[in-house]
């Protein structure tokens, strides 16, 4: 888990599932009319809560699965299916529409959207939780486990950076540009989700 190709794959999976670029315009919508200081505070809270939640699942997720009798290969297959559905949503723009529906509940500047819907479910959603459990489950040492956590924190740091640069990003890419990037990420996520499924089948001895 500490070799460069594996770390790149872990980073790619986390980046695609959390989708910092796709979150940027929603952050603008949810913080409309707020000052830069208020936006920064909301971004810090949202990212801190998301890191805490994903850290909890990284540490306890596999033990919880064992407690309720779910094997890691079975969870890899289920997680792969979930990620594939997420990829389809991204490809056909359903994911962005759902995120926008969640965002609509928090457009009022008097409402603090940092916990919901920013931290949960937009940053640390089911896909991100499944991915962090899958990646930490593949770690074969404490160093590998720490590397996965480092990748997760790096991706969420990128989310915060996108939040702070959301206005500029939206002007540069435009709605069409963001849609194009989201669909490209969806294609990559589909391929990664199939790999998760194949790894799970291999764990059951059903794939070479």
C-alpha positions as CSV (number, residue, x, y, z in Angstrom):
1,X,0.0,0.0,0.0
2,X,3.0,2.3,0.3
3,X,4.3,1.9,-3.3
4,X,3.7,4.8,-5.6
5,X,1.2,3.2,-8.1
6,X,-1.0,1.9,-5.2
7,X,-0.9,5.3,-3.5
8,X,-1.8,7.0,-6.8
9,X,-4.8,4.5,-7.2
10,X,-5.9,5.3,-3.6
11,X,-5.7,9.0,-4.3
12,X,-7.6,8.7,-7.5
13,X,-10.4,6.7,-5.9
14,X,-10.8,9.2,-3.0
15,X,-10.5,12.2,-5.3
16,X,-13.2,10.9,-7.7
17,X,-15.6,9.8,-5.0
18,X,-15.4,13.0,-3.0
19,X,-15.2,15.1,-6.2
20,X,-13.7,18.5,-5.0
21,X,-14.3,20.1,-8.3
22,X,-18.0,19.2,-8.3
23,X,-18.5,20.5,-4.8
24,X,-17.1,23.9,-5.5
25,X,-20.2,25.4,-7.2
26,X,-22.4,23.9,-4.6
27,X,-20.4,25.6,-1.9
28,X,-20.9,28.9,-3.6
29,X,-24.7,28.3,-3.7
30,X,-24.8,27.4,0.0
31,X,-22.7,30.3,1.1
32,X,-24.3,33.0,-1.1
33,X,-24.2,36.4,0.5
34,X,-21.6,35.4,3.1
35,X,-18.3,37.1,3.7
36,X,-15.0,35.4,2.9
37,X,-14.3,34.9,6.6
38,X,-17.7,33.2,7.1
39,X,-17.1,31.0,4.1
40,X,-13.6,30.1,5.4
41,X,-15.1,29.1,8.8
42,X,-17.8,27.0,7.2
43,X,-15.2,25.3,5.0
44,X,-13.0,24.5,8.0
45,X,-15.9,23.0,10.0
46,X,-17.1,20.9,7.1
47,X,-13.7,19.5,6.3
48,X,-12.8,18.8,9.9
49,X,-16.1,16.9,10.5
50,X,-15.6,14.9,7.3
51,X,-12.1,14.0,8.3
52,X,-13.2,12.9,11.7
53,X,-16.1,10.8,10.3
54,X,-13.9,9.1,7.7
55,X,-11.1,8.5,10.3
56,X,-13.7,6.8,12.5
57,X,-14.7,4.4,9.8
58,X,-11.1,3.9,8.8
59,X,-10.2,2.7,12.3
60,X,-13.5,0.9,13.3
61,X,-15.0,0.1,9.9
62,X,-13.5,-3.3,9.4
63,X,-14.0,-4.4,13.0
64,X,-17.6,-3.4,12.7
65,X,-18.0,-5.5,9.6
66,X,-16.4,-8.5,11.4
67,X,-18.7,-8.0,14.4
68,X,-21.9,-8.2,12.2
69,X,-20.4,-11.1,10.1
70,X,-19.6,-9.4,6.8
71,X,-16.3,-10.4,5.2
72,X,-14.0,-7.9,3.6
73,X,-14.3,-9.5,0.1
74,X,-18.1,-9.2,0.4
75,X,-17.8,-5.6,1.4
76,X,-15.3,-4.9,-1.5
77,X,-17.9,-6.3,-3.9
78,X,-20.8,-4.3,-2.3
79,X,-18.6,-1.2,-2.2
80,X,-17.6,-1.6,-5.9
81,X,-21.3,-1.9,-6.8
82,X,-22.1,1.3,-4.8
83,X,-19.2,3.1,-6.5
84,X,-20.3,2.0,-9.9
85,X,-23.8,3.4,-9.2
86,X,-22.2,6.7,-8.2
87,X,-20.2,6.6,-11.4
88,X,-23.4,6.2,-13.4
89,X,-24.9,9.1,-11.5
90,X,-21.9,11.3,-12.4
91,X,-22.0,10.2,-16.1
92,X,-25.7,11.0,-16.4
93,X,-25.7,14.1,-14.1
94,X,-28.0,12.6,-11.6
95,X,-25.4,12.9,-8.8
96,X,-25.0,16.7,-9.3
97,X,-28.8,17.1,-9.3
98,X,-29.1,15.3,-6.0
99,X,-26.3,17.3,-4.5
100,X,-28.1,20.5,-5.7
101,X,-31.3,19.3,-4.1
102,X,-29.5,18.9,-0.8
103,X,-27.8,22.3,-1.3
104,X,-31.2,24.0,-1.8
105,X,-32.1,23.3,1.8
106,X,-29.1,25.4,2.9
107,X,-29.0,28.5,0.7
108,X,-30.3,30.8,3.5
109,X,-27.2,32.6,4.8
110,X,-28.6,32.4,8.3
111,X,-28.3,28.6,8.1
112,X,-24.9,26.9,8.7
113,X,-24.4,24.2,6.1
114,X,-21.1,23.0,7.4
115,X,-22.3,19.8,9.0
116,X,-25.3,19.1,6.7
117,X,-25.2,18.9,3.8
118,X,-21.5,19.8,3.3
119,X,-19.7,17.4,5.7
120,X,-22.5,14.8,5.4
121,X,-23.3,13.6,2.8
122,X,-21.5,15.8,0.2
123,X,-17.9,15.2,1.4
124,X,-18.1,12.1,3.7
125,X,-21.0,10.4,1.9
126,X,-21.6,6.6,1.5
127,X,-19.2,6.4,-1.4
128,X,-16.3,8.0,0.6
129,X,-17.1,5.8,3.6
130,X,-17.1,2.7,1.5
131,X,-13.8,3.7,-0.2
132,X,-11.9,4.5,3.0
133,X,-12.9,1.1,4.5
134,X,-11.9,-0.7,1.3
135,X,-8.6,1.1,1.1
136,X,-7.6,0.7,4.8
137,X,-8.7,-3.0,4.5
138,X,-6.1,-3.5,1.8
139,X,-3.3,-1.9,3.9
140,X,-0.9,-4.6,5.1
141,X,1.0,-2.5,7.7
142,X,0.7,0.5,10.0
143,X,2.7,2.5,7.4
144,X,0.2,1.5,4.7
145,X,-2.7,2.4,7.0
146,X,-1.2,5.8,7.7
147,X,-0.5,6.4,4.0
148,X,-4.3,5.8,3.2
149,X,-5.2,8.3,6.0
150,X,-2.7,10.8,4.5
151,X,-4.3,10.4,1.1
152,X,-7.7,11.0,2.6
153,X,-6.6,14.1,4.4
154,X,-4.8,15.4,1.3
155,X,-8.0,15.0,-0.8
156,X,-10.1,16.8,1.8
157,X,-7.5,19.5,2.0
158,X,-8.0,19.9,-1.8
159,X,-11.8,20.2,-1.1
160,X,-11.0,23.1,1.3
161,X,-8.8,24.7,-1.3
162,X,-11.6,24.3,-3.9
163,X,-14.0,25.9,-1.5
164,X,-11.7,28.9,-1.0
165,X,-11.3,29.2,-4.8
166,X,-14.8,28.2,-5.8
167,X,-15.7,31.6,-7.2
168,X,-12.7,31.7,-9.5
169,X,-13.1,28.1,-10.5
170,X,-16.8,28.6,-11.4
171,X,-15.9,31.6,-13.6
172,X,-13.1,29.7,-15.3
173,X,-14.8,26.4,-16.1
174,X,-18.4,27.6,-16.4
175,X,-21.3,25.2,-16.0
176,X,-20.4,23.3,-19.1
177,X,-16.8,22.8,-18.1
178,X,-17.8,21.5,-14.6
179,X,-20.2,19.0,-16.3
180,X,-17.4,17.8,-18.6
181,X,-15.0,17.3,-15.8
182,X,-17.6,15.4,-13.7
183,X,-18.3,13.0,-16.5
184,X,-14.7,12.3,-17.1
185,X,-14.3,11.5,-13.4
186,X,-17.3,9.3,-13.6
187,X,-15.6,7.2,-16.3
188,X,-12.6,6.7,-14.1
189,X,-14.7,5.9,-11.1
190,X,-16.5,3.2,-13.1
191,X,-13.2,1.5,-14.0
192,X,-12.0,1.7,-10.4
193,X,-15.3,0.3,-9.1
194,X,-15.0,-2.7,-11.4
195,X,-11.5,-3.3,-10.0
196,X,-12.9,-3.3,-6.5
197,X,-15.5,-6.0,-7.5
198,X,-12.7,-8.1,-9.2
199,X,-10.6,-7.8,-6.0
200,X,-13.6,-9.0,-3.9
201,X,-14.2,-11.9,-6.3
202,X,-10.5,-12.8,-6.1
203,X,-10.9,-12.9,-2.3
204,X,-13.5,-15.5,-2.6
205,X,-11.3,-17.4,-5.1
206,X,-13.8,-16.7,-8.0
207,X,-11.4,-14.7,-10.1
208,X,-7.8,-15.1,-11.1
